[in-house]
Amino acid sequence: MKEKIIVTGACGQIGSELTVALREQWGNEAVIATDVKTPEGELADGPFAHFDVLDRDRLGALIQQHKPTQVYHLAAMLSATAEKYPLKGWQLNMDSLLYLLEAAVEANIRKVFFPSSIGAFGSHTPKDQTPQYTTMDPSTVYGISKLAGEGWCQYYFEKRGLDIRSVRYPGLISYKTLPGGGTTDYAIDIFYQALQKGNYTSFLSADTPLPMMYMPDAIKGTLQLMEAPADQLTVRTSYNFAGFTFTPDQLAQAIQQHIPSFTIQYEPDYRQAIADSWPSSIDDSFARKEWGWQPGYSLEDMVADMLKNIRAKTATNTY
């Protein structure tokens, strides 16, 4: 089948790289990027539509125009930003999803991707090797919206026959996009500060472990899930999805292997409480068993690759 794909939030951290990967897989003209922002870099080298995901009429028009077979709904307000603007965060994250789910059913769109998050877990969730099915009691607007979104995904699959698929992303690390308002974004900013200033002030404490993943693995796993046969998938809320776990101190030590003079200090702020409500490690055995998930990067691999690529970006001022 010839695919036609729409990506919402295509200029964001995940979207900017996933859209490029989808174009490499399906052809440049087959993937329409949409966002309220203007695309830059590689993302600008293909079809683009300016689109506010809360504009329901515009959504209908885009679907009518392009007749997509798949939609990747990546537009969202992230954890730290949504805590500053809770009602706006809820509206953006929830209304846009419901608009899309209804439109997908009406237009017979074949597959939809919805990104959930470790933010959907909460303070009563087991922190070590968090299981696929467990207590979920998020305390942030972002986490509440993601948990509700998972429920709607399962509802639309069971009641409306929509093939919607999802993963619970851990913190994502990429050299291609700057930090965007997430609690785990310290793990991106630290590299820029290490190279530019030789020092970093962490808004999380030294011993805060969080599940993380390097973006190439996140893209690989997302595409794996979307290509898996539907009859192999038993999870229709969202799959646990893991790469590696580290603390700010462990990340700093890994950077010091390459930049011995790098120093770090700790001044925890409101984001510490958000991080403390999340798991420290994830059991992703369902993803491994049902669609073959296997991460390719270790912490050391990721640190070396991040430093190499950010050095190159800094040298050419392309950030």
N, C-alpha and C positions, 0 to 999 in steps of 0.2 A: 504494500500500500504506500502511495506517495504521501509523505507527511507534510503538514502545514502547522507550524507551531507559533503560538503567541506567548511572550514572556512579559509578565508585569513586574515592575520594580527592577527593570533590566540594568539600571545604572548603579544599583546597590552592590554590596560586597560580594554576594553570591551571584547575582544576576549578571554582573559585568563579565564574569569568567564563564559561567554556565552558558550564557548566550553564545559566546564565541565557540565553546565546545560543541554546542548543538549545531551551529552553522558548519563546523568542520565535519560533523557526522551526516547532516541531512542536506547540506548545500546552503549557500549564503542567502538566497532568495526565499528559502523555505521557512526562515525564522524571523519573525517580526518582533523587534524589541520595542517595549513601551515603557514610558516613565514620565514623571512631571519634570525631570531634569533633562538637560541636553546631553546626549552621548558624546563620549570622548574616546580617543585612541582607537583600538581595534573595534570597539563596539560601534563606532560611527561608520564602519565600512559595510553596512548592510541596511536592510529596511528598518525604519524607525517611525513610530507614531507617538506624538505627544498625548499622554493619557493620564487623567486623574482617576484612580480606581474607585472613587466614590461617585463618579459620574456614570450612572446606570445606563443612560441613553447612549452615551459614547461607547460603553462596553458592547451594547447591542449592535451598534453600527460597525464596530471593529469586527465582531464575529460574523456579521452579515457580509462584510466586504471580503474578509480573508478566508472564511469557512475553515477554521483550524480543526485539525484532528487531535491536537494536544494543546493544553495550556499549562504553563508553569507560573503559579501565582506567588510571586516572591515579595510583593510590596507589603511592607509592615513598618511599624514604629518599634524600635528596639527597646531593650529593657530599661536602661538608665534614662533615656529620653521620655519613654512612656510614663515613668514615675514623676517626671516634671509636669507632664500634660496628660493626666490619666483619662479624662473623658475623650480627648482627641485620639489618644492611643487606642482606646477601646473601639471607637467609631471606625478608625482606619483599619484596624486589624480584623474586626468582626463583620462590619457591614460589607466591606469589599469582598470578603470570602463568601458570604451568603448571596450577594449579587452574582458572583461568578458561578457558584454551584447551581443556582436556578438557571442561569443562562446556558450552562454546560448541558443540563438535562434537556432544556428546550431545543437546543441546537444539535443534540446527539453527538457532542464532542466525545471522542473515544477514550481519552485518558486525561486526568488532571493531576498535577503535583502540588502539594501543600507542604511547606516547611514548618515543622514543629520544632521544639527546642527542649533542652534540659531544663529550661525555665519553667516547664510545665510540672516539674516535680516540686516538692516543698519540704517543710521542716520535719514532717513525720515520715518522709520517704527514706528507706534505708540508704545510707550514703555510700557504702562500699559495695561495688558490684551491683548497682541498682538493677533489679530485675525488670523484665519487660512488663509484667503485670504486678502492680504494687500500689501502695497508697500514694495519691497525688493531691497535694493541697497547696498549690502555689500561693504566694503572698504578694506578688507583683501584678500590675495590670497586664504586662506582657505575658507572664506565665499563665494568668487566668484566661487571657484571650487564646493562647495556644492550646490549653487544655479543652476549652470550649470548642475550638476549631477541630480538634481531634474527634470530639463527639459528633460534630456535624459531618465530618468525613465519613465516619462509620454509618451514621444515619442515612446519608445520601447513597452510600454503597448498598445498604441493606434494603432501604425503602424505595429508592429511585433507580437503582441499577447502575449508578455512576461508578466507573472504575477510577477511583481517586486514591492516590498513593502518597505516603508521607514518611519522613524520617525525623527523629528528634536530634537536630544538630547540636553538637557540643560547641564550645568556643572555636571559632574558625580563624585561622591565621593565614594572611596573604600579603605578599609584597606589592601586589598590583593595586590595592585600594587602601586608602588611609582609614584610620579608626572612624567608626560611624555611630557611636552612641551606645555601644554594648558594654556590659560589665566585663566581659572577657577581652575587650579591646586593648587592655594594657599589654597583652602579649603580642600586639603589633607595634604599638607606640614605643615600646622599650627598645626595639631594634633601631628605629630612627634616632632616638635620643642617645643610644649607645654610640652610634656612628658620628652623630653631629656634635654631641656635648660630652660624651664619655661618662655620663651620669644619668640616672633615672630616679624619679620619685614615684613610688608605687602607691596607688590608692587602695590596694589590698595588702593585708599583712603578709609577712614573709612565708608563713607556713599554711597558706590557703590553697589546698589542692583542688583543681578543677579539671574536668575532662576537656580535652582540646583535640583539634584535628587540623592538619595542613590542608590548604584549599585544594591542591591537586587530588588528594584522597577524597575530599568531599564531593568534588565534581564527578570523579570516577564512580563513587558509590551511588550517587543520585542517578546517573545514567544507567547503572547496572539494575537498580530497582525498577526504573521505568521500562526497561527492556525485558524484565523477567516475565515468564508466562503467568497469567492471572491465576491459574489454578494452583500455582505453587505458593501463593501468598495467603497466609492465615491471619495476618495482622492488618486490620482496616481502620485502626486509630492512627498509630504512628510507630515505626520501628525504632527501637533503641539502636544507636549508631555511635561507634567509638573509634578513637584513634589512639591517644596516649593521655596520661595524666601527669601534671607537674604543678609545683608551687612557684610563686614568683622567685623565691630563693633558688630553686633548682634551675629555673630558666636563666637567672642571672649567672649562675655558675657555668652553665653551658655556653653562654655568651663570652664569659671570661676565658674560656679555653681558646677563643679566637682573638679577644681584645682583653689582655690581662689587666690593663689599667682601668677597666670599666668598674664603676661603683654604683651602688643602689642604696636608697633609704626608703623608709616606709612611713606613710602618713595616711592610714585608712580613713575613708570617708563613708558617705551613705551607701556606696556600692558594696561595702564590706558585708552589710546585712543581706543584700541580694545574693552575693556569692555564698554566704553561709547557709542559705536555704537550698542550695543546689547540691547534687551528688558530687562525690570526689572521684568516683570511677563508675563505669557503665558495663553491664552485662549485655552484650549485643549478639548473643548466641542465636536468636531467632533470625536475624539478618544474615549471619554467617551460614546457617543451615538452609534457609529457604531461598536466598538469591545470591549466595556465594560471596558475601562481603568479606574482604580481607584488606586491612590498611597496608600501605606500602612504605610509609615514612615513620621513622623513629624520631624522638626528640632531637637527637644529635644530627640526623639527616636534615631535619627541618631547619635547625639553627644555621647550619652551614649554607644551605640554599637561600635562606632569607638574607643573610649578610651579603652573600655574593650578589644577589639581584638588587638589593637596596643600594649597595655601593655603585652598581651600574646605573641605577636610576638617578642617584644623587649626582653622579658625574655628568649626566646629560640633562639634568634639571627637568626630568619628565615625571614629576609627581606634584 
